[in-house]
Amino acid sequence: MPDKLTLYTNPMSRGRIVRWMLEEVGAPYETIILDYGAPMKSEDYLAVNPMGKVPALKHGDNIITETPAIIAYLADAFPEAELGPKDNERADYHRWMFFAAGPIEAALAVHALGVEVPEDKRGMVGYGSKEQMLDVLAAAVSRNDYITGDRFTAADVYVGSEIGFGLQFGTMDARPEFTDYYGRLQSRDALQRALVIDNDLMAKK
């Protein structure tokens, strides 16, 4: 029997990104919904993720945390889904996956907190400025249909989700490069299935 997949998540979290990836993979999985607060800080869940946050993924005896790590792990664990990089895609795959996990996440979080990094300190934060990060991202997603070229990969799940959240919550400008790129991703059946599942869970709350 294949190792069991269990997603620990909340429909108002980055667990939505992992659910999309799981739907792309196509393997059966169990979902455990955790509310914020005490349930995520319980002894049982801290044994899964000592940070007390979601998402987390259990695959057999393996536990994976941190959204981009989960995305990359699933691409590797289920090669038949063909979501990992081919040799000629590997550089862009890793480059933009980690760009999303680093500069994008950091710049948007700092901006949301209302923190203005002084110009002479921008070298310390790793992304320069939010505008610089957005300029680089816009150029990256407009070179080809997908982040690594003409083929959808797991990197698009993560980069695309960051852009989708940014457009939804207004933390990214609705530049045509972003709306065009995310528009291509929205047509994917796996994303639509994932949205229905998590939106239904939110409605029940």
N, C-alpha and C positions, 0 to 999 in steps of 0.2 A: 504493500500500500504506500502511495506517495506520502512524503512528510506533510503533515497538516499545516495549513497557513491560517494564522489568526491575526487580524488587524485590531489593534486597540486605538480607538479614535473618538472624536466628537465631531458632529457635523459642522460646528463652527470652529474649525481648526485646519491646520495644514494636512490633516488626515484626508482631506478631500483630494489632495494631490496623489496620495498613496492609493486611494480607492480608484482613481482614474487609471493609475498604472496597473493595478490588479485587474481591472476590467480589460485593459489592453493585453495583459498576459493571458487571460482566459482560464486560469486555473481556479478551481473552487476554493473559497476561503470563508472563514467564520469571522463575524464582526462582534466585538465587544465595545459597547458604547460607555464611555466614562464621562460623568459630569465634572465640571471644574470644581475645585475645592477639595473637600475631604476624600472623595473617591480616588482622585489622582494622587493623593498623598497617603493612601492606605498602605499598610505593610505589604499586602499582596501585590499591589501594583508597583510599589517601589522595588520589589524584587525583579520586576520586568524592566522598568526604567527608573533608576535612582534619581533622575532629575524630576520625576513626578509630573511629566508632561506627555502629551500625545502629539503625533502618532508614534506607535511602536509596532513592530511586526515580529511575530514568532513563527519560525519555519522549522518544524520538527523541534530539535533541541536548541536551535540557534535563535538568538534575539538580536534584532537590528533596530537601532534608533537613529534619529536625525533624518529628516525627509530625503535629502539628496542621496544619502547613503542607502536608504531603503530602495529608492528608485534604481540606483546603479546595481544594487544587489539582485533585485528582481530581474533586471535585464540579463545578468550573468547566470542566475539560477534557472532561467527558462529560455535558453537560447533558441528554442523552436519558435518563439514569438518574434524573433528577428528584430528586437528593439535595441540591442547592443550595437556598438560601432563596428563597421568593417575597417580594414587596415587604413584605407584612405580617408576615413572619417574620424579616426581615433583622436587626432590632435584637436579638432574643433569640438568633438564630443566632450572631452575632458575640459578643454579651455572654457567653454560656455556653461557647462554644468557647474564648475567651480566659480565662475564669474557670478552666476546667479546666487550661489550659496554665500559668496563673500561680498563683493562690492554692492550688488543689488540689495541684498537683505540689509546690510549695514547702512547704506545710504538712506533707504526708505524708513528704517527704524529710527535713525537719528533725526530725520526730518519730521517724522510723526511726533516725536517727543519735543519738537520745537527748539532743538539745539542747533545753533548756527556755529559751524566750525570756522574759526578765524582763518583768513586766507593764508597766513604764514604758518598755520598748523595743519593744512590739508594733507601734507605728506605723511602725517602720522595716522590718518584714518584709513588709508589704503584704497579709497575710491575717489580721492580728490574732492569733487563736489557732486551734488546730486545731478546737476546739469551735465557735467562731464560724463558721469556714468550713463545717463540717458542717451547722450549723443553716441557713445560707444555701442550701447545696446541697439539703438535704432539702426546704426550702420550694419551691425551683425545680422539682424533679422531681415534686412532688406537685400542682402546679397543673393539669396537663393530662396526657394520656397520654404525650406526648413533650415534649422540651425547648422546642420552638418552638410547640407547640399540639397539634393533633390529627393531625399528619402526621409520619412518620419522615423525618429529614434526616441529612446527614453529621455534624451536631453531635451527634446521638445516638450515632453510632459512637464519637466521641471521649469524650464525657461518660460514655456507658454503659460504655466500656472501663475508664475510671478507676474507676468504681464497681464493676465486675465484679472488677477486680484487688484493690480495697480489701476487698471481701467475701471473696474467695478467700484472701487472705493475712492477713486480720484487722487491716488498717490502718484500716479504717472499721468503725464499729459497724453491726451488722446491724439498722438501723432499718427499720421497715416501709416507709417512703417509698423507701428504697434497694432493698429486696428486691422490692417491687412493680414499681418502674420497670425494674429489670434483668430481672425475670421476663418482662416484656412483650417485651424485646429478645431474650431467649434463644430465642424461637420463630421467629426469622428464619432462613430457609433459608441465606442467605449466611453468617451467623455460624456455623451448624452445619457448613457445608462448610469454613470457615476453621479451625475448631477441630479437625476431623478431620485436615486436612492438617498442621497444626503439631503436634498430639499424636502423629501417626504419625512425624514427623521426630524428635521428642523420644525416642520409644520406640526408634528406630533408633540413637540415640546411646548 
